[in-house]
Amino acid sequence: MQLIWGGNSVVSDIEAATYLKKLGHNLVIYSKNPRKHFDFFFLKDNSINAFAGPYGYIGVHTGMLLSSDSESELAGVLSHEISHVTQNHLVRFSEKANKQNYLLLAGVVAAVLTKNGQASEAILTSTIAGTLQQNINFTREHEWEADRIGSTMLQKSGFDPQGMANFFKKLKDSGNAQEFLQSHPLSINRIADSLQRSARAPKSKRKSSFEYATIKAKLYYQENQQIELQKDKAITYYMQAYQAFDKQNYQSAKRYIDKLLPLNSDKSSNILAGRIAAKLGDVALSQQYFNKNHGTEEDEASVYYAAKAYLDNQQMRAGIAVLKPFLRTHQGNYESYELLALLYLKQGNIGRSHIQSAKALVTQGRLNKAIKHYQRARALTNSQDLYDIINANISRLQQTLDLYEN
């Protein structure tokens, strides 16, 4: 995780982050081992790729999302990677492998994370060149198993199993999917088997969500700084409002959002409407929009932007009152902890700010830096209870570091 975050390639968009995590965890429920630890994140990379790492960390390149034509295709990729984790493929690979194969695994991960396309290809090619054929076959066995289990997961979760098969066909014809194909061996037989399996499954009526469409459209805009043409009028209004908001033309953004809301009042629309209202100084209206997204459970992106609306309008105490309770009962994203740290800093509570910065760093795997922030907080606190809690957190992180070093 230090390597991944250190490359500045993680998509730091709270809506995109929470969307992918929610989609992933909704699939995990129907996996072979739903109690395993999982976490999901987007990486800024236009290649078509995704990977499963140790401890259930699953990365998806933005190129993978942008090349998908439906939410079922994205869910198909996630279910495939989830199956690699639940079936312990990394562990089984390492148990069968010798030292040379550990280098293969390290080379594949390094290639996935390298931003330079030519360097990535060179790393992967040189690593695989020294590998025995039997190890490639062993990996292919994993791919077949992940296909089969992933398809079942898709069907149980209500997504169209055809999504996985369709994406495999697309990969085979894409010149931008070489990394995925090299680390996920794909054959004509696998495609045929996936198509047959999905053809036998009951047809799904689950359509792609508006959130999937808006996340995809937003990431396209962030990469290309222009709006992609859309057939859906609601998506068009959303992106016109988002573009105007991004260019700080808030009155124009409001005109577009006012056209959108009668057509669509999903979570994405409410969040953007709330952000626009906050920038126009109407904090009360912004909170009304954010609160619409709280159903049976609170939505982190909505809570985040509700707190940020207060920050933007110099109401630090109100922002803390919104975000702090959520993070006390939920595992938050990096962005949420960083925002709470900033709110405390603006309020003048330096010790609490350090604590939240430490929690943010833990989500990135930067445990040494997190310990330093906890130590600064400990030096500033006058509360014995808080002092003891900080000590316990430092001890826990240090034990993790000691285990790694040993």
SULKA-V591724 format. One record per residue. N is the residue number from 0. SS is DSSP state (@ for helix, = for strand, . for the rest). PSI is psi as a letter, one per 20 degrees, with the letter a starting at -180 (* if undefined). Layout:
n:ss:psi
N:SS:PSI
N:SS:PSI
This chain:
n:ss:psi
0:.:h
1:@:g
2:@:g
3:@:g
4:@:h
5:@:h
6:.:j
7:.:k
8:.:i
9:=:p
10:.:o
11:.:m
12:.:o
13:@:h
14:@:g
15:@:g
16:@:g
17:@:h
18:@:g
19:@:g
20:@:g
21:@:g
22:@:g
23:@:g
24:@:h
25:@:h
26:@:h
27:@:h
28:.:h
29:.:j
30:.:r
31:.:h
32:.:m
33:.:i
34:.:i
35:.:q
36:.:p
37:.:q
38:=:q
39:=:q
40:=:q
41:=:q
42:=:p
43:.:n
44:.:p
45:.:i
46:.:q
47:.:o
48:.:q
49:=:q
50:=:q
51:=:p
52:.:r
53:@:q
54:@:k
55:@:j
56:=:p
57:=:p
58:=:p
59:=:p
60:=:q
61:@:h
62:@:h
63:@:g
64:@:g
65:@:h
66:@:i
67:.:q
68:.:i
69:.:r
70:@:h
71:@:h
72:@:g
73:@:g
74:@:h
75:@:g
76:@:g
77:@:g
78:@:h
79:@:g
80:@:h
81:@:h
82:@:h
83:@:h
84:@:g
85:@:h
86:.:j
87:.:l
88:@:h
89:@:g
90:@:g
91:@:h
92:@:g
93:@:h
94:@:h
95:@:h
96:.:q
97:.:a
98:@:h
99:@:h
100:@:h
101:@:h
102:@:h
103:@:g
104:@:g
105:@:h
106:@:g
107:@:g
108:@:g
109:@:h
110:@:h
111:@:h
112:@:i
113:.:p
114:.:h
115:.:o
116:@:g
117:@:g
118:@:g
119:@:g
120:@:h
121:@:g
122:@:g
123:@:g
124:@:g
125:@:h
126:@:g
127:@:h
128:@:h
129:.:j
130:.:q
131:.:q
132:@:h
133:@:h
134:@:h
135:@:g
136:@:h
137:@:h
138:@:h
139:@:h
140:@:h
141:@:h
142:@:g
143:@:g
144:@:g
145:@:h
146:@:g
147:@:g
148:@:h
149:@:h
150:@:g
151:@:g
152:@:g
153:@:g
154:@:g
155:@:h
156:@:i
157:.:i
158:.:r
159:.:o
160:.:h
161:@:h
162:@:g
163:@:g
164:@:g
165:@:h
166:@:h
167:@:g
168:@:g
169:@:g
170:@:g
171:@:h
172:@:j
173:.:p
174:.:i
175:.:j
176:.:k
177:@:h
178:@:g
179:@:g
180:@:h
181:@:h
182:@:i
183:.:m
184:.:p
185:.:p
186:.:r
187:@:h
188:@:h
189:@:g
190:@:g
191:@:g
192:@:g
193:@:h
194:@:g
195:@:g
196:@:g
197:@:h
198:@:h
199:@:i
200:.:q
201:.:q
202:.:p
203:.:q
204:.:j
205:.:p
206:.:r
207:.:p
208:.:q
209:@:h
210:@:g
211:@:g
212:@:g
213:@:h
214:@:g
215:@:g
216:@:h
217:@:g
218:@:h
219:@:g
220:@:g
221:@:h
222:@:h
223:@:i
224:.:k
225:.:q
226:.:p
227:.:p
228:.:p
229:.:q
230:.:h
231:.:p
232:@:h
233:@:g
234:@:h
235:@:g
236:@:g
237:@:g
238:@:h
239:@:g
240:@:g
241:@:g
242:@:g
243:@:g
244:@:g
245:@:h
246:.:j
247:.:k
248:.:m
249:@:h
250:@:g
251:@:g
252:@:g
253:@:h
254:@:g
255:@:h
256:@:h
257:@:h
258:@:h
259:@:g
260:@:h
261:.:h
262:.:h
263:.:p
264:.:k
265:.:r
266:@:g
267:@:g
268:@:g
269:@:g
270:@:g
271:@:g
272:@:g
273:@:g
274:@:g
275:@:g
276:@:h
277:@:g
278:@:h
279:.:j
280:.:j
281:.:n
282:@:h
283:@:g
284:@:h
285:@:g
286:@:h
287:@:g
288:@:g
289:@:h
290:@:h
291:.:h
292:.:j
293:.:o
294:.:d
295:.:h
296:.:q
297:.:q
298:.:p
299:@:g
300:@:h
301:@:g
302:@:g
303:@:g
304:@:h
305:@:g
306:@:h
307:@:h
308:@:g
309:@:g
310:@:g
311:@:h
312:.:k
313:.:k
314:.:m
315:@:g
316:@:g
317:@:h
318:@:g
319:@:g
320:@:h
321:@:g
322:@:h
323:@:g
324:@:h
325:@:g
326:@:i
327:@:h
328:@:i
329:.:q
330:.:o
331:.:r
332:.:r
333:@:g
334:@:h
335:@:g
336:@:h
337:@:h
338:@:g
339:@:h
340:@:g
341:@:h
342:@:g
343:@:h
344:@:g
345:@:h
346:@:i
347:.:j
348:.:n
349:@:h
350:@:g
351:@:h
352:@:g
353:@:h
354:@:g
355:@:h
356:@:h
357:@:g
358:@:h
359:@:g
360:@:h
361:@:h
362:@:h
363:.:i
364:.:j
365:.:m
366:@:h
367:@:g
368:@:h
369:@:g
370:@:g
371:@:h
372:@:h
373:@:h
374:@:h
375:@:h
376:@:g
377:@:h
378:@:i
379:@:i
380:.:q
381:.:j
382:.:p
383:@:h
384:@:g
385:@:h
386:@:g
387:@:h
388:@:g
389:@:g
390:@:g
391:@:g
392:@:g
393:@:g
394:@:g
395:@:g
396:@:h
397:@:h
398:@:h
399:@:g
400:@:g
401:@:h
402:@:g
403:@:g
404:@:h
405:.:*
